[in-house]
Amino acid sequence: MKAAIYNPYWDTLGGGERYTISFAKVLTELGYRVDVQWKDNDLMKRIEERFGIKTMDINVVSDIKKGDGYDICFWISDGSIPLLRSRNN
């Protein structure tokens, strides 16, 4: 099973990002392969340093293709509703 996560605010590493990475961690514990879309591969290292959450099972990718090919897509937005193509959004 595959899950995609999009959060345009990763560079802030605030409460919303802690919530998002905690959700990603739960998905990995449930057996999902989790891909997080971001432009910087050092994101997981920064998350571990900031929040103390182990992220070794979470992948950083450059594009999740709006969830195409994923079973779950978790999308954080500014209120706009994107057209997602995963099985569950």
C-alpha positions in Angstrom: 0.0 0.0 0.0 1.2 3.5 -0.9 0.4 6.9 0.7 1.3 10.3 -0.6 1.5 13.4 1.5 1.6 17.0 0.4 2.2 20.0 2.7 3.4 23.3 1.1 4.5 24.6 4.5 7.3 22.1 5.4 9.8 24.9 5.6 8.0 26.3 8.7 8.2 23.1 10.8 5.4 24.3 13.0 2.4 22.5 14.7 0.7 21.6 11.4 3.9 20.0 10.1 4.2 18.0 13.4 0.7 16.8 12.9 1.3 15.9 9.3 4.5 13.9 10.0 2.8 12.2 12.9 0.1 11.1 10.5 2.8 9.9 8.1 4.4 7.9 10.9 1.1 6.2 11.8 0.7 5.2 8.1 4.1 3.6 8.1 3.2 1.7 11.2 0.1 0.4 9.4 2.3 -0.9 6.6 2.1 1.9 4.1 5.0 3.1 2.0 4.8 6.9 2.6 6.1 9.5 0.1 6.3 13.1 1.1 6.5 15.7 -1.7 9.2 18.3 -1.0 12.1 20.0 -2.8 14.8 19.3 -0.2 16.0 15.8 0.7 17.2 17.1 4.1 13.6 17.5 5.2 13.5 14.3 7.2 16.7 15.1 9.0 15.3 18.5 10.0 12.1 17.0 11.2 13.9 14.5 13.4 16.0 17.3 14.9 13.0 19.6 15.5 10.3 17.1 16.6 12.3 14.0 17.7 10.2 11.8 15.4 12.0 9.0 13.6 11.4 9.3 9.9 13.6 6.5 8.4 10.6 4.8 6.8 9.3 8.0 5.1 10.5 9.0 1.6 11.0 12.5 0.2 10.0 12.7 -3.5 9.9 15.6 -5.9 6.3 14.9 -7.2 3.4 12.8 -5.9 1.5 13.5 -9.1 -1.6 14.6 -7.2 -1.9 11.1 -5.7 -1.9 9.2 -9.0 -1.0 5.6 -8.3 -1.4 6.0 -4.5 -3.9 4.3 -2.3 -4.2 7.4 0.0 -3.4 11.1 -0.6 -3.2 13.5 2.4 -3.1 17.0 1.1 -2.7 20.1 3.2 -3.8 23.3 1.5 -4.7 26.9 2.0 -8.4 26.1 1.6 -8.3 25.5 -2.2 -9.5 22.0 -3.2 -7.1 20.2 -5.5 -8.3 17.5 -8.0 -6.6 14.4 -6.5 -6.4 11.0 -8.2 -5.6 8.6 -5.4 -8.2 6.0 -4.3 -8.8 7.8 -1.0 -8.2 11.5 -0.3 
